[in-house]
Amino acid sequence: MTITVETFTVPEGYKSFANNSYHHHYDLLGRGFNQNKDESVKLVVQDLRELMAA
C-alpha cells in the first residue's frame, strides 16, 4: 500500500490531504492542518489510518 500526501501552503500554515492505493479504501481522504509542515503531514497520515481502521 502506498500513501500519497499533498501539502499546500495556506495563509494560516499548511494544509495536507492523503489517500492510499489500497483498492478497498480508495475513496478515503485524510486531512491535516497545522502551522508546521511536518506536523501537518503527521496529522494527515494519522487521520487516514484512523479512517481505514473504522
N, C-alpha and C positions, 0 to 999 in steps of 0.2 A: 504494500500500500504506500502511496506517495501522497503527502500533504503539500498542497500548493498554497503559499501565503502571498497576498498582495498587500502592500503597505502604501498609504497615501499620506502626504503631508497636508494637514488642515491647520487653520489659524490657532486652534486650541492644542495642537500636538500632532499625534499620529493616529490614523485610523487604519485598522487591518481587517482583512477578510481572508478566510481559509476554507478550502474544500479539499476533498480527497478523491483518490482514484478507485476506491472500493465500490463496486457496482451496486451494492445494497444501500450505500449511503451517499450516492452521487448528488442527491438533492439537498443535502445538509450544507449549511453555510455558517461557519463560526464567525463571530465578530469580536473585535477588541479595540479599545481606545485608551490611550494614555499619553501623557506629555513626553514620555521616554519611548523611543522607538523599540528598543529591546523588550521592554515591558509590554508594549502593545502586541508584539509578536508572541510572547509567552501567553498573554491573556487569550489571544485568538486561538492558539493551538489547544489550550485548556478548554475553551468553550466548545470547540469542535469535538474534542474527545468526550466531553460530557454529553453532547448531543448524540454521539454514536453509541454511548453506553445506555442511553434511555430506551 
